[in-house]
Amino acid sequence: MSTATRRRTPSRRPSLRVERTLQREGYTVLVGMDEVGRGALAGPVSVGVVAIDATCRSAPQGVKDSKLLTPAAREGLVPRIRRWAHGHGVGHAWPAEIDATGIMAALRLAGERALAQLGELRPDLVLLDGNHDWLTDPGRVGLLGLVDGPEPPPVRTMIKADLRCSSVAAASVLAKVERDGLMVEAARQEEHAPYLWEHNKGYAAPEHQEALRRLGPCTWHRRSWNIPAAGALPAREEGMAP
């Protein structure tokens, strides 16, 4: 690989460069936000938030997009992220809520619940991974009923923000660890044990689909999803990694 090619290859280590630029534009309290569990067949969709201001120095060493970390590395980062951040939270929307409202509205609900955990801390801007703002309610009325509440924070979307921005990467770690913990805990219940969520975390892994073929879905499954029914031979879905 030539020197020129190496220079053009983006680093996979996030930094606060984007956040500092936004703070210079007047957004004092920034919230990085990311979701996990969107493509799962079972369990909640979860949204993590990490608030930073100028007093928050470089993120703890090792913080990056949660998908690039081992489970042990993610879990070890959680207490360090919580100490580093000005505020943090993880919100969930559950299968029945996903079925009732659709995945976009459920993402917004989980995001609102995560932001509510910041308490009195009011973000000046939310930095959201991806190219679609699913957090802003088109009707201006939040799913939590905050009709007369304060003006919701503006949102800035950014593709690959979890690879570029430390606050977003840290939010993804918090959301992933908490959601994985919920799925492992649920897997200990007898009625959930055959789905092996301790391994697949509710995604469409072969052993999960085989259990669905034999047993059908349970209350933790998203009934509005196209999931294999008992007695059917499910086609394996590619790209669904835990």
Secondary structure, DSSP 8 states (H G I E B T S, - for coil): --HHHHHHS--SS-BSHHHHHHHHTT--SEEEEEEE-TT-SBS-EEEEEEEE-TT--S--TT---GGGS-HHHHHHHHHHHHHHSSEEEEEEE-HHHHHHH-HHHHHHHHHHHHHHTTTT---SEEEEESS---SS-TTS--TT--TTS-----EEEETTHHHHBHHHHHHHHHHHHHHHHHHHHHHTSTTTGGG-HHHHTTS--HHHHHHHHHH---TTB-TTS----TTS-----TT---
